[in-house]
Amino acid sequence: MPELPEVETIKRGLQRLVTGKIISEAHLFDKRAVLSPEPALFKRRISGRRVLSVERRGKYILMKLTDDKLLVIHLRMTGQLIYFPNNMRPEKSTRVLFKFITSDELHFNDLRRFGTLWLINSADKSLLKGLSSLGPEPLSAKFNLSAFTQLLKNKKQRKIKALLLDQACIAGLGNIYTDEILYRAAIHPACRAGSLTTKEIGELYETLRTTLLEAIELGGTSTKDYLNTWGETGYFQFYLQVYGRRNQPCLRCSTPIERTVIAGRGTYFCPSCQRYYVK
Ligand SMILES: [Zn+2]
């Protein structure tokens, strides 16, 4: 599933490629891709709108259009937004195809079909529950060390991995980056948030930000279906240190990496570097 660095990479691509362009029409090959409004209305309301800006909030892409309309996109498991400078035949997995009057196109491809689109009035943003309940952006200035410390204090009993995955606590992290961040910070994923020392909290905070920034720099992680707006892979998968490395030696201490399940998600960790303890 695309996480913050992948969605950020897609957003940057879209910013460059479609800002200022006018959507001439949208083809809905799979009507269930659009949750609101109904398909006929969606098509009518989106045609003729110009893209004013493209933003990201958590794992959501927000495309601001003229007349105070907002196109909200969540890619979920396998969603892709691929740009073509000319007309291009849709693929089997293409659920929605946007045409611009400049005759370039944006294809929403989605093999597993969990991705979703909404076209709403900007003022109704708060009505999208998943979007309005998001926690702070981890790379924003507001999300400083004291805000992170307070968050851990408020959720003392939560396992640290579950807390990091909770979109209402911090926006944008998913299974790959939480494992990488906890490994790099040498913290066991099942540790309770309240058991972390001040030093560990500081390290976790720094690691969280630097790992995300590094991944954005490398254009995200392509383990399965993720591609950027040009249909290219990211490069962070070559720098993954723990995710997907079950039974392979830890890069720091050579202990075999283990896999367990935490918060319902497959979790990779080094049982020697990331010690579990209760304070
Ligand atoms: Zn180790």
Boltz pocket constraint, residues with backbone or C-beta under 6 A from the ligand:
constraints:
  - pocket:
      binder: B
      contacts: [[A, 250], [A, 251], [A, 252], [A, 253], [A, 254], [A, 255], [A, 270], [A, 271], [A, 272], [A, 273], [A, 274]]
      max_distance: 6.0
